[in-house]
Amino acid sequence: MTPLLAATRTTTEVSGPSAGFWIAIFAFYAFFILIWIVPTVVGLWKVFVKAGRPGWSAIVPIYNNWQIIEIVGRPGWWLALLFIPYASIVFMFILMIDLAKSFGKSTGFGVGMILLAPVFMLMLGFGDATYLGPSVAPEGGRPPVGTTPAGWYADPWQQATWRWWDGVGWTSHTG
């Protein structure tokens, strides 16, 4: 073969990932969305409705965190803490534990809401849990007025088995 012919010869070699690689990436991403994100959002939607918040806020990325912060009774500046890399994981753990306690669930349930979010969000949203009001009392005061009627509920601070909710806030009466 002459040098001129060799220089004009085209190659059909493809560099980079194959089409099969991209199909696998897309399939994994679609699987992740269907198995993890969709059930979590559906459960969070129901949780928001139980707490008297708009359910659609579960699909708005930053606004849903704001709603969780308001539901548990944390101050609004906690939203800024969720933008700190790595530290936001710790703050989200705290918020999920507070959210579980706002519905009368245990600390372990709150940890489950982080580690296995689809299952625990669906359990909280579709289960028999009732919103008891903010689990975090403001400094020097009582939680703000909630939508839950007066009655005995699981103690959100786990100091006793039951605590009386008078329709406005938690009382010192335990059982």
Secondary structure as GFF3:
##gff-version 3
##sequence-region A 1 175
A	DSSP	alpha_helix	3	8	.	.	.	ID=ss1
A	DSSP	alpha_helix	19	32	.	.	.	ID=ss2
A	DSSP	pi_helix	33	37	.	.	.	ID=ss3
A	DSSP	alpha_helix	38	50	.	.	.	ID=ss4
A	DSSP	three_ten_helix	55	59	.	.	.	ID=ss5
A	DSSP	alpha_helix	61	72	.	.	.	ID=ss6
A	DSSP	alpha_helix	78	81	.	.	.	ID=ss7
A	DSSP	alpha_helix	87	102	.	.	.	ID=ss8
A	DSSP	alpha_helix	107	115	.	.	.	ID=ss9
A	DSSP	alpha_helix	117	126	.	.	.	ID=ss10
A	DSSP	beta_strand	151	154	.	.	.	ID=ss11
A	DSSP	beta_strand	162	165	.	.	.	ID=ss12
A	DSSP	beta_strand	170	174	.	.	.	ID=ss13
###
